[in-house]
Amino acid sequence: MKEVRVPKKQLLFLIITAVLVTLTTRLVQAEDSYEPRSGFYIGLGGALGYEANAIQRVGGGGIGQLGYRFSDQFALHLESGGYFTSRAGVNYTFIPVTPTLLYFIVDGLYAYSGFGYEMMRVTSGASFGAVGMPGTTYYSGFTVDSGIGYEFWMGEQFTLAPQFGLNYAHIADGDLYTPLFRATVQYHF
């Protein structure tokens, strides 16, 4: 069985970033927060995680969301993005497309879970003399994403939503386990 090592510097960076973002959102949140409302929303944000099985590297990227909030307790959105990392001269790009259900437990605290498609692009470079010959391969698979988050209302239409979760992806007969931190800013119509 393969030993999984998480570099201490990267883990410490993730924890400090998560604490700082959470504290910052508390300061930004208005004293009388806006009550959630039903309707469409769009979101943009970023993510940082550590793939702990096959690649064993920190990676990051951007995400986008298009969703609908049905009630005070349920929302559903389609999330997609691009995550990037590299190891030993090989670049990995992951592009997931994941329908995600959010269940609001209390106030802005919610649990989320999604299941969808994920594409992985692997690029490596080789050179022969002065000529570079990059090789690119594409793989497809599925992804499962679950975790918790908190929705901070900033006025009547904007929210800031930090999340902690675990992403599992099965691609090219391999399993990828990525604990990650995400933060999105959402605009509610």
SULFEN-V823387 format. One line per field, one symbol per residue. ss: DSSP state (H for helix, E for strand, C for the rest). psi: psi as a letter, one per 30 degrees, with the letter a starting at -180 (. if undefined). burial: # if it has 16 or more other C-alpha atoms within 10 Angstrom, else .. A space follows every 10 residues. Layout:
BEGIN
ss->???
psi->???
burial->???
END
This chain:
BEGIN
ss->CCCCCCCHHH HHHHHHHHHH HHHHHHHHCC CCCCCCCCEE EEEEEEEEEE ECCCCCEEEE EEEEEEEEEC CCCEEEEEEE EEEEEEECCE EEEEEEEEEE EEEEEECCEE EEEEEEEEEE EEEEEEEECC EEEEEEEEEE EEEEEEEEEE EEEECCCEEE EEEEEEEEEE ECCEEEEEEE EEEEEEEEC
psi->kkkkkjkeee eeeeeeeeee eeeeeeeekl ejlkklllal llkkallklj jgdeehlkll allkkjlkje affklklkkl akkkllkhgk kkkkjljjkk kkjjekbfkl klklkakkkk kkklkkkjbg kkikkkkkll alkkklallk jjkiaffklk jkkkakkkkj khglkkjjkl klkkkkkk.
burial->.......... ...#...#.. .#..#...#. ...#.#...# ########## ###.###### #########. .######### ######.... .######### ####...### ########## .###...... .........# ########## ####...### ########## #...###### ########.
END
